[in-house]
Amino acid sequence: MQNQTLIQFFHWYYNEEQKLWTKVAKEASHLKSLGVTAVWLPPAYKSHNAAYDVGYAVYDLFDLGEFDQKGSLPTKYGSKDEYVQAIEALHQEGIAALADVVFNHKAGGDELEKIAVRTVNPEDRNEFTSDVFEIEAWTKFTFPGRQGKYSEFIWNHECFSGVDWAEDLQETAIYSIQNSYGEGFEAVPSTEFGNYDYLMFNDIDYRNRAVIEELKYWGEWVVETTGIDGFRLDAVKHINPDFIIEWIDHLNHKYSREFFIVAEDWNVEDIEGQLAYIETTGGRTQIFDSLLHHNFFLASKAGGEFDMSTIFEGTLVQVKPELAVTFVDNHDSQPLQALESYVEFWFRPLAYALILLRVQGIPCLFFPDLYGGIYDDKNEAGEDVHVELVGIPEVETMSKIRTALAYGEQRDYFDHSDCIGWTRAGDEEHENSGLAVLLSTGEDGFKQMELGAHFAGKTFVDALGNREEEVTIDENGWAEFYCKAGSVSVWVLKVG
């Protein structure tokens, strides 16, 4: 059975002349050659800044670049037809497509409503800081460009529990909406700030049954309209988990299948929150291992001062590997983003070896690490900003190695603070499979490791080309393997 490999096929600063949906279709066969089994696509629906927005300021879930709304017919990434064609191109290569779903909030309302609100303490959202008063807010969504096609549902203040902008006052605050479904915010997984239900824009209220039914219907519509194979769920720690459970169960039952679903439950403090979410939702979703990403970030900053024998400690892939989706970075951790924690470039090949060439977890590649990217703009202070994201050639090589050779029993040698390694014994199903990985965050590294007696007398070479010597396996299946300082070597069977 082939190893699973995902790719996040976008990033925050994607600005290539070629629209992303077109690039997806053109790159499908290349992704297949890398062993990619599923592609996570960015939000495909219309945002409040249609032609420029990355996609997380959701306006209309039913507008996939089909209607003239918010100043544009296509989205930043292209038209509805191009989106569907991209998914079809992936399917032709046997690759699944994952839709990015933002169920926490909506943005860019069409009409103002006078609504009753109370302000809350931003540091403790359970604490009201005002009596009830009225504001005018953009809480009514009528989607005039779509004119009721696909859905006639109108969103109003009864669909939301909070907003952050009072149009009449021209003031920003966290306003708790006094609607028919209760005062205050819903119970959500995160208790940061007392209650972290409110994140941004118009916060969706899942105490409203009509909202739940509308989003279940949208799930059916998007599956049948696009042929999507699974979903990435955004910001789940801010969303009532009862809704997430019902939504997933509804689609799985409706289509008699289990959709691949991975949830973003961002946590870099401790694993207890993620384990609690898994328990609450009955393990219905994979979870991005943000804790492992954070370890990579810390290790890349600390260099030889970080104890690499502990790189997996406190991570989801260590405790619950069957539900862990591992990654080096994503759009939220990129430079200049709110969760900025970008792994230093020297460490990125080491980090990718740790997610691509081991048994545990499903790795997720990141678009800039294959394709690079440059971003020039101004920040909020009006200063020029230049971000250069350099492609990592080793990622493509290791991804191919994962598909072809990373099989069989895993033996770990995490017995040194700077230099760690592991071997994979290979299996009969995959020709020439088996490998040894050694990496060092300090000086040149070497380590005796066992591959297995079935490799006795065989010669291994570094597939990454960082070491030029050849290694011969002894009669007992052992050999001494090498790597350069601050580097990684992946030793594979020499053939031909």
SEGURO-336709 format. One record per residue: residue in one letter; y negated, z, x negated of N, C-alpha, C, CB in turn. Coordinates in steps of 0.02 Angstrom, whole numbers, plus 50000, padded with zeros to 5 digits. Atoms other than C-alpha are relative to their C-alpha. Last residue first. Glycine has a CB too. Example, Ala and Ser with C-alpha at 12.3 -4.5 7.8 and 13.67 -1.06 7.14 Angstrom:
<sites>
s500594999750042500535035749316499455003750039499774992949980a500595000049955502255039049385499405000049955499995006250050
</sites>
This chain:
<sites>
g500155006750026500114943148879499865000049926499424997250036v499535005249977499984960948943499784993449971500024999750078k500185006550030499224976648868500524994950021499975000449921l499475003550035499514991048989499764993349972500614998950046v499525003649958497935000149036500504996349957499644995150048w499465003050038496815013248955500524997150048500325005249954v499465000749952495175016949043500554995949967499764996750067s499545005550015493865023348922500575000250050500285000649927v499354999749969492355033848969500404994049977499955000250077s499725006249976490745037848878500675001150033500064995049943g500385001649940489555051248818500254993750035499284999249983a500454994749977490385050848647499604997750061499515002249943k500604998950040491735037648632499585005650030499594993549996c500605002649968493465038748708499405001549955499905003250071y500654999050030495225040848641499434997750046499964996449933f500495004749975497035042648694499315002049976500024999550077e500674997450008498455051248601499514994550020499875002549926a500415003350051500125046148670499345003749994499894992550017w500654997050017501565052848775499634995649950500105007149970g500505002049951503025044448864499305002849987500225002250067n500014995249945504425053548771499474998450053499885006949973e499355000349964504825038748658500035004850059500565001649951d499414997950038502995037048608500625000350044499885006849967i499704994249968501675026548697500645001949963500164998550075t499295001049985500715014848582500305006450028500394997649937v499634993849998498805014748583500724998550021499675005250049e499465000149952497744999848532500395006549994500464993949990e499314999050024496065001348445500514999450057500075006849967e499675006250021494454993248506500735000949980499624997049943r499604998650061493705007448608500404993849984500465006350010n500394995150038492285004348733500365002349937499855006050043g500215002650064493094988248793499585004849959499614993950010l500735000250000493154993948975499724997549933499725006850015a500225005549957495004989448989499244999350002500265001050071d500564997749959495405000748841499724994150040499445003349956v500675001750026497094995148777499475002550049499934992349988f500554999449953498895001348799499334998549966499995007150031t500674999850030500464996148706499475000250055499894994149954k500495004649972502215000048769499325001249968499965000750077g500065005950041503515008548659499494995050024500664996749995a499844999050071503965021248793499984993349963500695003349991f500475004050039503125016648959500145000549925499285002350014h499895007149984504605022149065499504995449964499964998950076a499535003050048504495038848972500134992650015500665003750001g499325000549973502955043749072500444996149952500004996750068l499995005449950501065043149051500694999450033499814993449967e499355003049983500855059748962499914994750054500495005450023m499855000049929499215064548879500664996250013499424996750040q499305001849987498695069648704500125000550074500485004749960k499574995349965496795069948696500704997250006499725001550070f499305002150007495365062148601500435005350034500214999249924g499464995949974493485062648624500694997149985499925000950074d499405004249990491975056548529500585004450020500174996049935e499845004550056490615069648550500584995450018500165004249937g500224997750065489955077148711500134994949946500335006649983t500734999149994490045071148891499715002649935499845004850058s500314994650037491785064148860499255000250014500124999349924l500745000450002492945053448963499745006249964499704999650071l500284994650040494795049148956499244999249998500305000049928v500734999750002495755039049084499795005949957499705000550072a500244993650026497575033749070499244999749995500325001749930l500595000050043498385019949171499875007049973499384997550038g500014994250044499855014649278499404999549954500655000549959s500434994449981500234998249363500125006149957500115001850073n500394997550058500994983549269499555005850018499584994349972e499815002150067501614976049434499515002449947500064992449998h500575003350031501214986049590500144998549926499365004450008e500305004849953502704990349702499444996049967499735003650061e499645006350003503694998649563499684994650042500725001150023d499435000249955502445012649536500324993149998499795001750073g499825006549974501155018049408500575000450049500174995249943a499355002450026501165034249309500184993050024500545004750021r499655002249940499315038149331500634996549977499554995450046t499585006150002498535048049191500274998650069500575000849949w499424999949955497125060749178500384993449991499785000950074g499645006349988495675065249067500565000950050500274997449935i499474999349949494375078049017500344993250010499725002750066c499545005750000493235080148865500575001350049500274998749929d500345006450011491685091148865500454993950013499754999649929s500655000249965492245107848937499654993349994499565005549974h500534999750050494075105548890499334999250037500094994649945d499904994150043495705107748985499475000849946500684999749969f500684997349995495515095849131499975006649961499795001150076y500134996550063497065086249082499275002149999500184995449938d500694998350019497735080249250499985003949934499675004150055r499974994150044499365071049285499305001449974500514999049942q500604998450038499365059149433500115006349960499385000750046e500134993050013500975051449499499385001049956500615003449969g499494995650028500895033249550499755007149987500244997149936y499474997749955499525020549577500475004949963500404994050029a500084992749991497875015049500500495002650052499285001850020l499624995750045498414997849437500005007450014499754998949932a499405002750032497874983149544500455005249968499804995049948t499595004049954496634989649670500664998049969499624993850022r499764995749946495935003549561500484996150045499405002750042i499444996150027495844991649413500285004650053499775004249939k499425004550004494774979749515500625003649974499844994049954s499815001249931493584993949559500614995350002499424997050040m499594994449977493584999349378500224999150072499615006549993t499364999750037492994982349318500455005450028499885001149925e499605005749977491664980649453500685000149966499644993449985v499804998749931490994998049418500464994450025499385000750045e499354996649997491014995449230500255001150071499965006749964p499445004750005489624982649244500685003350007499964996349935i499524996850046488384995849308500614995549995500205007250025g499305000649983486884987149387500445003049947500184992750010v499625004450043485174993949343500734999850023499965002449926l499314997949992484025000949475500444995149964500205000650075e499525005150023482204999049425500705003050003499834997549928v499324997450003480915009049523500464994349979500235003150069h499515005050022479075005449494500685003449994499794996849932v499334997350011477745015249588500464994249980500275003650063d499495005150009475885011849584500675003349983499804995049944e499835001550070474855026549646500554994649998500235006449964g500315006350021474065026449819500164998049929499275000450009a500634998550034474435045049848499644993649976500135004549940e500484997649951475735040549978499325001649969500285006250035n499794994049965476655030049849499455002350048500185005649950k500444994350011476255012049805500275006050038499274998450021d500414998449942477514998149785499515005549981500445002150062d500694998850020478694989849662499585001150062499724994149958y500454998249946480574990849688499315001549971500275006150040i500664998050025481874982449579499545001350059499704994649952g500565000549953483734980749613499365002549969500155004050064g500654998150027485454980849534499464999650053499824995649941y500485005449998486904970949608499325001749969499894998050071l499715006650010488464981249579499464994749989500444998150060d499584999550059487734998549551500404993649987500485005850009p500365001350062486324993949669500445000449938499445004949993f500255006850011487554991949817499634999149933499534998350055f500705000449977488405008949804499714993449977499585006049972l500455003050048490305010549795499294999750029500244992949979c500505004549971491205022449913499534997649944499595003650056p500645001050034492805030849853499554995150037500114997649929i500155007249992494155037049972499324998849969500024997850077g500625002649971494785054049915499984992550007499435002149957q500344996549945496145060349799499364996550022499835007149978v499645000249936497305049249699499555002350057500635004449997r499584994249985496145045949552500314999350070499585006449995l499355000650034495435030049476500465005950011499894999049928l499625006149989493915026349584500735000349976499664994349966i499865001349929493085043249609500454994050011499354999050037l499764994049965493145050749434500124998950074499515005749990a499294999050019492995033749350500305005750039500065001249924y499595005049964491415030949452500735000449981499734993049987a499934997949930490685047249387500434995150040499315000750033l499544994350000491025042449207500135002350071499715005849957p499325002550010490225025249233500525005750000500054996249934r499745003549941488705033949312500704997049989499524994550020f499434996549971488435046549173500334996050056499775006850027w499474999250050487315036049061500635002950030499765004449942f499625006250011486315030349213500565000849950499544994649976e500255003650059485785047749267500454994249982499935004949940v499584998750059486385052549442499754995749942500754998650015y499685006050026484985051549570500355001649934499484994449989s499554996650047484615067849659500404994549965500465005250036e499935003150066483205063149778500435004449954499324998849968l499424996650030483525070949949500134997549929500624999050043a500054992849986481795066650016500565003949968500005001150074q499784998049933481805049549932500015007650007500704997050014l500554999649954480735044449782500215001950071499644993350003p500674997850022482235039849673499494999250056499784996149939q500365004550045483855037249772499325002949978499904993250032s500084996650064484795051949848499634995749949500685001849973d500394993849994484545046150027499885003449934500345004750048h500705001549988485085028149993499575006350003499924996050064n500125004149941486735033549916499254999250009500335003250063d500664999449969487395040449752499984995950064499454997649951v500434998150056489035043449659499295001150025500014994749944f500515004950018490185043249810499605002849941499534998450060t500374998250061491745051649877499504994549982500495001249941v500245006450026492385050150054499535001749943499634995850056a500595000750044493385065950085499874992749984500115004049935l500595001549959494535068350235499384998549959499875005850047e499835005249951496235067550147499414998150045500585002450043p500065006850026495515076849998500134994550051500464999149942k499765003949943495205093150091499984992649982499575001550065v499724995649948494945106549958500324996150057499465004550027q499544995250028494655096549798500375003850055499635005049954v499435003850024493895081249882500515004649966499784994649950l499545001649945492785092949981500624996449975499644995750052t500125006449967491995100249826500514998850055500034994249948g500444999249942491865118249767499854993650037499375003149979e500014993549968492575114349596499505000350057499855005549949f499785000449931492825095949560499975006650037500704997450002i500375005249964491775095049400500204999550074500104993349967t500154997449933492455111849338499674994850046499545006049994s499364997749971493345105349181499905002750071500325005449956m499685005449963491735095749148500685002050029500084994049956d499284999250011490825111649098500384994950043500235007250016f499624999249937489015105749095500745000349984499844994150049e500054993049979488065109048932500395001250065499285001950009g499464996050028488665092548857499985007350021499984999649927g499645002850057487505082748971500575004549978499534998949941a499844994950050486495094149083500354997349939500435005350031k500614997050026485615080949188500155004749941499645003850055s500385005350033487145070049216499365002649969499844994450049a499675001750063488205085449251499604994749962500724997550013l500104994550046486975091549383500294998549931500305006450027f500714999750017486945074649470499865005549948499585001350064f500145005650045488835072949463499285000249977500164993350036n499704998350065489025090449536499884994449950500755001350008h500464995250031487815085449675500265002349932499885006050046h500595003650023488855070049715499535004749963499634996650059l499795003450062490385081149724499434996049971500614995550013l499944994850051489485092349850500234997049933500495005550023s500664999150031488925077249951500025005349945499485001850052d499974994250044490745073049987499355000849961500604999549952f500265001650067490465061250133499985006449958499304996750004i500654996950016491555067250277499794997649930500045007850002q500074999050072492995057950362499315003149989500084993349959t500375004650044492995060450548500155001549927499255000550013r500055006849971494075067550687499664995149954499645000350066g499845004950052494595082850585499964992850025500675001249972g499295001550003494645093850740500184994649950500254998050067t499875006749974492775092650769500744998049995499584994949963t500315000949935492445111250751500194993450032499245000549995e499634995949952493695113150608499724999050071499955007649981i499345002949992492955098650511500415003850052500374999849933y500095006049959491205105350541500674996650013499514995149966a500114997849931491735122550479499914994050046499385004550004l499354997949973492465114650323499945002450072500305005649956q499605006049987490825105550293500695001850028500084996049936g500285003649944489805121350314500404993850017499294998049984e499824996749938490965131550202499734996250061499735007150001i499555004149961490845119250058500145002850069500654999149964d499314997550001489335126749976500414996050049500025007650015e500004992950015487535122249931500715002849994499625003850053v499914999450073487455103249919500025007349978499444996349963n499994993150021487695099350104500115000149925500565004050037w500284999050067487395083050195499965007549984499294996849995d500154993049991488575081050343499735002549933500645004250024e500444997250050488575062050349499835007250020499354995749992a500604996449979490085057350452499605002349939500185006050045v500214995350053491415044350418499335002950019499974996449930i500654997049991492335035550559499865004949943499955003750069f500184996550062493785023450549499295002650008500074995349937f500525003050041494185019350730499915004149936499344999450039e500414995050033495825025950796499514996549954500455005149959r499995000350073496565014050922499615005849972499714993349974s499324998250022496955012551107500074999149924500524995750036y499735005750036495295003651144500695001449969499524997949945k500185006349967494625015251278500364994149968499244998949998h499595000749939495545030351209499884993250033499845005750049n499305000550021494815028551034500464999050060500215006449962l499885006650029493105024651106500734999249979499544998949940h500095005249949493085039851222500174993149972499285000050027d499405000149958493815051551093499964994550052500105006750033i499445002750039492425047150971500634999350043500155004449939w500145007150014491045049551099500584996849962499344999449959e499905003949939491775065851166499904992549987499515002250055i499294999949983491955073450993500134995550061500235007250015i499655004150049490195068150941500754999550017499915002949928f500135007049985489485075151103500384995549952499254998449996d499635001649939490325091951078499904992750019499795004650057p499345002850016489665091850899500424998450061500385004849956n499504996049964487855093850960500694997149987499845000150076i499805002649935486865084250828500535004550030500264992749994h500554999049954485845090350678500184998350072499414995849978k500124992749997487365092750564499425001850046499865002749930v499624996549948487865075050611499875007550003500744998949988a500324993549986486445066750515500385004350051499304999050023d500564997350037487075048750526499845007250023499384995650008l500424996049955488785043650588499485003749959500435005050041r500284994750041489585029450489499515003750044499664997249934f500694997749997490635019250610499855005149944499855003250068g500084992950008492185008850628499275001749994500385002549938d499364996650009492924991650652499945007649995500344997449939i500034994950052491444981750723500645004249999499385004750010g499344999550032491924966850829500025005149945500204993449973t500025001550072490084963250864500694999949967499585005049965t500505005150019489864962351052500074997749928499315002650012e499825006349969491454971551106499534994349980500025000750075v499335002050022491224985950985500174993050026500545005150023v500065002250069489344986651015500684998049972499695005549957w500375006350007489544986851204499994997549928499285000950025e499585005549976490895000151206499664993349988500165001050075g499445000650047489845011651097500474994450020500385006649997w500235003950058488325007951205500564999149949499395003349967y500035007049980489295013851358499774995649942499544999150061k499295002149997489695030151270500044992650020500395004450051l499795001250069487845031251226500754998549995499835006049956e500325006150026487325028951407500244998449930499245000850001e499675005849970488595041751467499714993449975499965000250076i499335000550028487955054951346500354993750027500415006350018v500065002250069486145051751393500694998949970499605005049958a500145007149997486535053051579499944997049930499364998750040r499375003749992487355069951549499894992450000500355002150064n500115004949947485745077551482500614995550004499354995849986r499884996349938486235092751379499904995650061499545006150003y499335001449974486395080351237500205004850056500515000349944d499744994049967484515080551206500674998450033499495002950052i499605001349941483935067151083500335006450025500544994649986d499334997350010482555072450962500414999450065499975007449977n499804997249935481045061150974500735002149995499904994850058f500135004449943480395058750795500155003350067500404993549993m500585004450002481175070050663499944996150066500064995049941l500085002950066482465083450622499374995849996500614995749982y500565004650008482595095350769499944997649928499345003350022d499935005449952484325102650794499444994949989500005002650072y500235006350029484135112650633500144994150047500344998849933n499645005149962484175129950712499744993349977499925001050078g499794996849938483625145650619500434995450043499405002250039f500614999149959482745134950489500175003150067499644993350010e500605000050041484485130350424499395000350046499974993749953t500454994449982485775134850555499425000749951500405006650002s500424997250052486665118050543499555005650028499574994649968p499654997050057488135114450658499565003549949500404994849966v499755005350045487085112150815500335003249940499424995349978a499604997250054486675123250965500294994349959500565004850026e499284999349991485365114151067500325003749941500334993150009f499575005250027483505117151053500735001550013499874999149926g499774999650069482305127251157500484994549982500325006749988e500544999050047482155129151345500295000449929499595006350017g500034993750036483445121951460499435000149950500655001249965y499354998050026484065105951538499985006349958500284994449959s499584997049948482655101451656500635003249973500184994750051n499715004649952481385098551517500475003650048500364994349964q499764996049944480185109951422500274995250053499435004750030i500145002749933480005099951262500325004550053500274992850006s499404999349960479965110051099499834997850072500275007349999y500124998349929478505103350997500685000250036499524994950033i499365000649967478715103650808499915002750071500575003949962a499684993449997476965100150746500714998850026499605005150047t499284999550015475865085150706500225007350004500164997149930e499754994650042474175083250789500764999649992499805006850030q499975002950067473175068950860500235005249950499324997149979l500284995250047472825080251010499944997149929500435006249998d500674998049977473045066451136499675004849952500055003150069e500475005550005474485058451041499305002150020500234994150044a500384999849937475445074451011499454994849995499715007250015w500675002850000476715070950874499715000450070500004992649975d500414997350054478305079950819499284997349999500324998449933v500385005350032479435078450970499575003149945499554996250053g500584998650042480785089451045499674993749974500205004349942s500134992850005482225091151167499395001749958500615003549972f500174997450066482335073151224499865007550002499404996349971c499465001950047483145063751368499905003149931500034992449993e499404996349980482085072051503500594998749953500194998250072h500014993450032480555065751407500615004350020499375003750019n500634996449992480995047851454500075007149971499795000250076w500034993450032482305034851411499325003050015500134999449923i500674998450025482535020451533500025007149972499464999450056f500164992950009484295013651558499315000949969500535003449955e500634998749965484334995551618499785007349992500064998350074s500064993349971485674990551492499315000850032500115005449946y499474995750028486354973951424499975007050029499945000449925k499385003450019484734964751473500465005049963499864993849956g499414997749965483484976551554500654996549983499904999550072q500045000749927481904967351505500675001550035499784993050018r499305001249979482344965851320500064999250075500455005749977g499775006450027480544963751262500704998250023499985000249925p500255005749962479944977451379500234993249975499255000150000f499755006050034481074990651302499774993650036500775000249996t499835004849947480645004451429500264993449972499384998750042f499765006150031480625019451312500234995250055500595001549950k499705004649952479595034151372500164993349966499524998950061t499314998249982479325048751253500324995350050500015007050026w499675006549991477735043551162500755001150014499904995549937a499545002050054476865060251188500344993450017500535005549987e499795006849987475385067051286500424997749941499394995350012i500235005050048475285085851276500184993150026500315001249928e499855007049993475385100051401499734995949942499724997350065f500605003949988475495118751371500204992650002499465001349944v499905006949977476845132151375499324996650009500414999850066d499805000449930476425147651273500104992650018499475003450047s500525001249950476375146251086500295001050069499694992949993t500654997750027477305150950926499434998450048499874996849932f500565003649969479095150050991499355003049973500035000550078e500604995949986480385156750869499454995750029499765003649937n499844995849942482115148450872499405004250023500585004749982r500115003849939481435134750760500215003750062500374993449996d499514997049954481265146950616499904997050069499935007950002e499524996550043480365139350465500545003650040499655004849955p499605004850038479465126350572500545003249956499554995849958n500104998750071478935140350692500434995149960500175007549982v499534995350032478995132850865499815000849927500734997550007t499905000950072477685124750977500495005249974499335000449961r500204994050038477925124951164500114998449926500415006450022v499694998350065477955109551272499815007049979499794994949946a500104992850015477585102751446500395001749937500235004550059i499414995750000477475083751452499825007149983500534997349951k500264993250005476175070651495500605004750008499455001550054e499884995749942477035054251458499645006649987500775001250011l500154992950005476495040151344500215003550064499245001149986e500524997349956477335023251349499925007549988500184998750074d500445005249973478325011851233499435002750042500414995350042g500025000549928479155024651120499484995150025499875006850030g500385005849977479245020650935499994999050075500274994049969a500695000550024480625032250877499664993950031499974999649923k500295006649986482315038550937499265000149980500084998150075h500695000749979483325053250871499854992850019499535002349945n500394993850000484995060850820499324999150034499895002349930f500004997049933486195046950869499555006250004500715001950019v500484994550001485955035650718499935002650071499314997749971v500224997849934487485024550698499555006249994500625001650045d500374993850011487845014250541499685002150067499464999349944a500694999949975489145001150586499695006949987499984998350075l500204993649971490714999550478499264999750020500125005849950a500724999049999491504982550443499845006550037499634994050033a500274996849940493334980650393499245000849992500335006850012i500424994250014493864968250258499715002750066499434998149951g499604994049989495324956250282499625006549987500614999849958e499744997650064494384941950201500425006350008499435001349951q499625005650028494114932950367500315001849932499564993949992h499345000149968493594949750438500434994449972499934999250076l499614994550028492164950950314500714999950028499665006850014a499845001950069491544933750365500405005449965499354998649961e499455004949997491664938750549500204997849930499804993950042i499394996249983490604954250515500614995350002499925003650067a499834996050060489284943550428500655003950012499435004849982q499705004550048489314931050573500215003649935499524994249983v499335001349975488984945250696500374995349952499984996850071y499614993750005487494950950594500724998950021499685005650043e499834999350071486854933050575500405006449987499365000149957d499485005050017486944930550763500225000749928499754993050013k499364997949971485994946850792500564995249981499945000450077s499935000549927484624941350674500675002750023499924992850022g499835006449970484174946550497500085000450075500644997449970y499415002950031484134961750382500204993250030500575004750007k500095000950073482374968250412500574995949971499975006949965t500124993750036482674965850598499874998349926500615004950007p499464997250042482494949150684499825006949974500134995349941l499365001249967481314946250834500585002449956500094992450016s499545004650032479784954650762500614998850044500225002749932g500325004750046478234964450806500464995049968499665003749948k500274996550059479054979750882499774995049946500515004849971q500214993149990480064969051002499765003049934500565004350031d500654999250031480404950451017499745007050018499504994450022f500585000149955482244951351061499365001149961500085005550054e499945005249949483864946850971499364999350042500585001650046g500385005550028483834956650809500014994050046500274998049932l499735001150067485224968650857499634994249965500754998550004d500355005750029484254974951009500224999349927499225000950004f499735006349973485434986051109499664993849972499935000150075l499315001150023485135001651004500284993450023500445005650025d499585002749946483255000551035500694998249973499674993750032y500375001549938481995010950934500494997950055499484994449987v499685004049948482885019650791499544999050060500655003250022a500494998249949481865025750642500174996050063499254998649976y499854993349974483425024950532499485002750049500075004849942g499594999949940483415006150506500105006750032500654997349984v499314999750023482745002150333500495000850058500095005849950d499684993450001481124997450419500724999649978499965003250068y500064996750065480204981550370500425006449995499295001649986a499855004650055480434968550508500035003449932499474994649998a499415004249998480614980650652500154996149936499924995250055n500365004650044479404994750619500494994549982499725003649935h500695000349976479985005150768499554995749957499715007150004s500374993850016481775000750726499284999250022500045001649925k500735000350010482824987150807499715007049988499674996850060y500415000449939484704988150785499265000849982500215005350051a500125007049983485794984050635499524999150057500654996650017p500155000449928485805001050551499774992950018499465005150020p500554995749978486474997750374499894999450075499364998249963l500615003949991488214990450342499455004650025500124994350050w500474996249959489655000650272499344996250001499895007349972v500705000650018490924988150207499575003950050499774992549997a500474999049944492784991850213499294999949974500155006650036t499645000449936494304986950107499555001050060500555005150001v500364996649945493434982949942500384998950065499274997450006g499574995249966494744977749813499665004050055500285004749951l500104993450029493494969649696500465005350031499285002150008s499735000150068494154952349738499935006749965499664994549959k499265000049995493854955949923500315000349930500244993850038l499814993149985492054960349883500755000650006499665002350065h500094996150062491864943349800500215007250011499274999649976s499425001550043492604934749954499965003849934500044992549987a499374997349972491364943650068500594998749954500134996950068e499664995750049489834940549957500695002350023499575006049985k499875003750062489154925550053500405004149950499344997949969a499535005549987489354934150221500174996249936499704995150051v499344997249984488554950250160500514994450008499975004350064k499694998150063487124940550081500705002950011499555005049962t499795006250034486724932050245500355001649935499394995449987w499415002449964486694948950334500264993549969499834998850075l499394996450017485554955550195500614997450038499915007450016k499884994749952484214942450208500695003049989499934997250072q499455001349954483994932650047500105005850047500644998549961e500235005449956482284935349969500534998350052499824993849960e499835006750023482894951949899499764994750051500764999349988n500575004549988481964967549952500134993049974499375002849967y499775006949998483274981249967499424995350018500594999150050y500515004550025482324997049924500234992749999499795002049929w500664998949968483255009950026499504994649982499735006849979h500334994050029484975003349982499295000150027500014999849921f500735000049994486224991350058499735005849960499785000450075f500295006550018488074987150058499264999650019500394994450035q500624999849963488775004750050499604993949981499595006749987i500635001350035490485000149985499435000950050499994992949968l500585001949960492175006950034499434997749955499785005950045t500644999650036493825007049939499454997750047500014995749935q500615001349962495555010250011499395000849955499955004850060n500484994649997497045008949892499394998050042499785002249929q500625000550040498274995349934499575006250009499614993850020m500605000049958500005000050000499385000049956500005006150047
</sites>
